[in-house]
Amino acid sequence: MNKDQLVQRVAEAAGVEPSTVPLKMRSGTQIKANALWEGSCSPMQERRKVGVFLAPSGADLAVEGATRRLTLELPFPEAAMILSNPNTADQKVTLIGYPDSARLRRLAAALEVEPRVVRRPRFKDTSIAATTNHSGDRKDELVELEGTLRDVPNVVLQGPPGTGKSSLALAFAETLARKIDKSADECRLGRLLNERAGDFTSLLTDTTVLELPIVWEFVQLHPGYAYDDLVRRIVPSTGADGHLRMQVQDGLLPHLCRLAAARGPDRPVMLIMDEINRCNLAAVLGEFLLAIEAGHRGVPVRLQVQGDGLEPTVAVPPNLWIVGTMNTADRSIALVDYAVRRRLRFLDVHAQREAIQRWYGPEDPRAELVSDLFDSCNSGLPPRLMVGHALFLVAPDPTETWPDRLARRIAYEVLPLLRDYTREGLRDATSVYIGGMSLSIEGQRQAEVEVSRSLREALSGASGGQNLSV
């Protein structure tokens, strides 16, 4: 079965068109939380329902990465199928998704596999003051974010990797949606457009949309992201006579501005811009660099690209909130320039030892063991470079596989970062400590074995030789 046949079979079982099934192929060792479905969630496109991941090697890591992706508060595909060792005698299918997904059940029946289910992310409370997420209690951060946005509508959450910056922004959207018992997905612009066959104009007069507590959208920025993607673009089109023409289309930002104006000042519209320093943000925003400034909100700006049927000017209303995220440890990309920086307010999102304690529970010996490992990995590092706590949060159950799962996370995600720091002179130590045992940061495969062994030995010692089922 080749890749096209595989996608066709999955699409038929899921009841979707083959063109809507994202397919990725790479080693499972390359999976990171933001990489699996990056680029599959364009605001003007239908949400992807089924994803296929081909893992020629490291399939167990691919499974772990897909599982983690589906537990985040972001409406990515409802199911992921990972095919390990494709076109060999050892070919194996792993199907992951939500237990209430009809598509997952149809896929499982068609492929004759037992699916691995993950809990669909959902918040329990409608108030910010009582909101938590899977990374621990974040109510203080949510309250601070809302207060800052009501004061300055342009905020950037900055911090090292693994501190939950994107999750915090998405948790904020979820919290506002819950005020009227909606989910964040039900308030997302892409879904609202899909439900209306892509007719944006209908949103401006639809009372259901205008009365939602929040309308939001998420964009993943990258070095190729440009003004054409966010503001206005020129695209080729074919007329009824078959001749090729150039057509001017509005991008996401002008659409959000008009929707915010239609909703009124008390009902926010939010744009989440993930990893703003991966692109040239000043070039992406263009003339909106002035328009988003708090003191210039509501003042029309003339767009540099004009087209038939499009408004020549657009104003940014005060209730359009912009929330960006920025990785302070990424040295391969440019810093945000001063012209952009002075129009934004930056909030620090720190790596927190306490989040590890909350995740595992104060009575679990793993809490202190992992917290000590967190301290060892971050020893001597400034706050902007610290390894975030989320990379140390591995599902406690099943306990017998927990050391192996955490070992893979450490070996393939944490130690490579520490090696880079060491090579660049940002970190002096060439080892980390687990339960008092020293471990070299060199070598992934060997590190995976050593971390797992060290965790088991440390836990055995913590229990006085008692079996902890790990």
C-alpha positions, 0 to 999 in steps of 0.5 A: 500500500503506497502513501496515496492509497493509505490516505485514500483508505483513511479518508474513506473511513473517516468520511472526508476528502483525501485532500483534507488529510494532512500527512507527515513523514519524518523520524519520531525522534523529531516530534515536538509539541508544536511540530506535528500539525504545524501548518494544518490549521489555516484560519480560512480552511476547514479544521482537519479531522484526521491526520496520518503520520509516517514514522520510518523510525522512532515510532514510539516517540511519534506516538507519544508526540501525537498523544501530547499534541491531542491533549493540548487546548487547540482544535487540531485533528480529532485522530492521528494514525501512525504507521511504523515500519511501513511496507515491511513485515513489521508494519504496525498501525497506531490510532489515537483520538478522542473517545467521543469521536465518531470518526475515530470509531469508524477508522478503528473499525476500518483498520481493525485496530484498537484505538488509543484514546486521550481525554478531549481537553475541556475546562470545568469552570467558567471563571478565570479565577477558578480555571486550571489546565493540565499543566497545573493551576494557572489562574493567576496568569490568566487573571494577569493576562486579562487585566493587561489586555484590558489596559494594553490590547497588545501582549506578548507572552515570553519565556523559555521553551516548555513553559506553556506560553501557547497553552496559556493563550489558548486557555484564556480563549477557552476561559472566556468561551466558558462564560456562556458554556461554549468551547473555544473551538465553537468561538474560533473564526475558522469554525464560524466561517466553515459553518457559513460556507466561508461567507465572512460578510454573514458573520457581521450581522449574525447575532449568534456570532456578535454575542459570543463572549470571544471570537479568536483565531490562531496563526503559527508564524515562521520565517516564510510568513509575510504581509500577504498571509496576514493583511492583503494578497494578490492571487491568480484567478480564472474568470468565466471566459477562461482568462487568467486575472489577478485578484486582491484578497483581504487576509486575516487581520482586516477580517478580524478588524471588521468583526471586532467593530461589528461586535462592539467595544465590550466583546473582544476579538483575539488574534493569537500569534505564536512565536512572533520572533520566528518572522520579520514581524514589522514586515508582516504587519506593514502599515498595521504596525502603527494601527495596532498601537493603543493610541492609534486604535480606531484611526483608519490606515490606508492599505498599500494594496488596493483592489475592486470591492475592498475597503481602501482603509482599515481601522483597528478597534480597541477590542481587537486583542493581539496575544503573541508568544515568544521563545526567549531561548531561540538564538537562531532567529532575530529579536523583535526590533524596537519599533515593534517592541514599544507597541507591545507589552511583554509578560514573562512566563517562567519555568516553574518547579512548583508545576512539577510538584502539582503534576505528580502530587506531593505524596508521590516520590516522583515529584521530588525526583523530577523536581531535582532533575529539573533543578539539575538541568537548569543549574547555572542557566538564566531564566530566559534559557531555562528548560520549561517544566512542561518537558518534565510532565509525563503522564504518571500512569501507567506507572510501569512505563513511566520511567521509559516515557520520561527517559525518552522526553529527557534524551530527545528533547531536554539533553539536546538543548543542554548540549547546544547550551554547552557548545555555545558556552552558556552552560558549564556542566556536561552532566545532570543528576538523577537521584544523586547519580551523574549522567552525561548529556552526550549521546541520545540512545545511551542517555535514554537507557541511562535515564530510565535505569537511573529513574528506576534505581532512584525510585527503588531507593526512595521506597526503601527497596519496596516495589513501586511498580516502575 
